[in-house]
Amino acid sequence: MESNGSKIALGIVAAILVVGGAFWIANNNSDSDDTANNNESSQQETQQQEQANIVELAAATPELSTLVAAVQAAGLVDTLSGPGPFTVFAPTNQAFDALPEGTLDSLLLPENVDDLTSILTYHVVAGEAFASDLSDGQVIETVNGESLTVSITGGQVLINDAVVIVPDVTASNGVVHIIDAVLIP
């Protein structure tokens, strides 16, 4: 039986493979031989342009569908699709399901958009922070102005009390760390 983390990781790998496969096909269907003459930096630049942004990556990951719905309800799609870079701590559907009954439904109501936006922007940090950039006891300021605390215990990274179950998923405009709980400011 696969763990939820394995299922999430497989979903992310599948999304990355789809994007990577599309990039490979686009670059290998040329009849000209000059593609072999491209230098490495132009290939990386093209790959970065082809790579999914944070919102596209989340939308292609079934275990993040609740997060995507919340981002849409809060009107943050354009922001998180923008140039960034951003670091997003992305709660899974199960993390949203673990909220007290009725909380998510209430947050998704138009009259609660400010509360929803505050919670979602508490999951976003300006700049890229890969797992290797994080240290035990580190305090990180979020886009909403509140702080998160990093704990590293036995090789496991926690953001506040949420466990990072899939670290370092790169997007064209930042990095996503999938977590097992919704962070509440």
Rosetta blueprint (number, residue, H / E / L):
1 M L
2 E L
3 S L
4 N H
5 G H
6 S H
7 K H
8 I H
9 A H
10 L H
11 G H
12 I H
13 V H
14 A H
15 A H
16 I H
17 L H
18 V H
19 V H
20 G H
21 G H
22 A H
23 F H
24 W H
25 I H
26 A H
27 N H
28 N H
29 N L
30 S L
31 D L
32 S L
33 D H
34 D H
35 T H
36 A H
37 N H
38 N L
39 N L
40 E H
41 S H
42 S H
43 Q H
44 Q H
45 E H
46 T H
47 Q H
48 Q H
49 Q H
50 E H
51 Q L
52 A L
53 N L
54 I H
55 V H
56 E H
57 L H
58 A H
59 A H
60 A L
61 T L
62 P H
63 E H
64 L H
65 S H
66 T H
67 L H
68 V H
69 A H
70 A H
71 V H
72 Q H
73 A H
74 A H
75 G L
76 L L
77 V H
78 D H
79 T H
80 L H
81 S H
82 G L
83 P L
84 G L
85 P L
86 F E
87 T E
88 V E
89 F E
90 A E
91 P E
92 T L
93 N H
94 Q H
95 A H
96 F H
97 D H
98 A L
99 L L
100 P L
101 E L
102 G L
103 T H
104 L H
105 D H
106 S H
107 L H
108 L L
109 L L
110 P H
111 E H
112 N H
113 V H
114 D H
115 D H
116 L H
117 T H
118 S H
119 I H
120 L H
121 T H
122 Y L
123 H L
124 V E
125 V E
126 A E
127 G L
128 E L
129 A L
130 F L
131 A H
132 S H
133 D H
134 L L
135 S L
136 D L
137 G L
138 Q L
139 V E
140 I E
141 E E
142 T L
143 V L
144 N L
145 G L
146 E L
147 S E
148 L E
149 T E
150 V E
151 S E
152 I E
153 T E
154 G L
155 G L
156 Q E
157 V E
158 L E
159 I E
160 N L
161 D L
162 A E
163 V E
164 V E
165 I E
166 V E
167 P E
168 D E
169 V E
170 T E
171 A E
172 S L
173 N L
174 G E
175 V E
176 V E
177 H E
178 I E
179 I E
180 D L
181 A L
182 V L
183 L L
184 I L
185 P L
